[in-house]
């Protein structure tokens, strides 16, 4: 009887040991506030996964190498640094297999992009195998797959990563502008800006107005010339003087962001804001304009400019 009891105990222990080390497939899913096109664009660019994937960020902090599988970038890439190596393989559309070794620990999970019925959200799922004991004792600790999910969600929901600029929605604050409208060509643009803002400054002084913000410019092409609306926000209305007059900016919402770069490259912010508005089904309801920080205007196409960009929307 004693021998039978020992045998039963040993069998039970063996079963527990087998269950403890038996691998189980664990699924984690997150909803990401990003549309399908942007999410797919980020995920399908395997060459730049190190911008968001935590395992690859660690590998790519120093000297590292990349090897393209099957000589096709879209098929797969291996990132390596010393003894650390992680591969990303795209076996089927919308599915990515991540595997390798990081700090002597195995990394293995599938990441799957799931289209959603929502126009501005997608679901991303991770499948990975874990030992039953590790999964049971993990508690709140994140697995490598969970870390990747959280990092991807944070990356995609940051407009600067997806559109190149930190885009926000703000309510209109400055509603009265002293404005001057004129036309010029590209050769005389910078002289025109300086000369005409001096006229507006004089107007403000003569009418004892208070400036409430920086020099602002709205640009629009008109045949072979540029049509400019120059404005400075002021505290109240004043009577018209020549071509300078005060106008109210309709109260509403604006998409806003900051540009810091060459004047000749500023078209990038216009394109990005238009794409953001389209992606979020916002309607443009007025001319975008630039508000130059500290009233520092460009002096040439190669000038570095800093301005806050305003894009009226519904």
Secondary structure, DSSP 8 states (H G I E B T S, - for coil): -HHHHHHHHHHHHHHHHHHHH-EEEEEEEEEESS-HHHHHHHHH-GGGGGGT-HHHHHHTTSS-EEEEGGG-TTTEEEEEETTEEEEEE--STTEEEEEEEETTEEEEEEEEEE--SSTT-EEEEEEEEEEHHHHHH-TT---HHHHHHHHHHHHHT-HHHHHSS--EEEE----EEEEEEEEE-GGGHHHHHHHHHHHHHHHHHHTT--EEEEEEEEEEEETTEEEEEEEEEESS----BTTBEEEE----EEEEEEEEEEGGGTHHHHHHHHHHHHHTT--B-S--EEEEGGG---SSTT-EEEEEEEEEE-
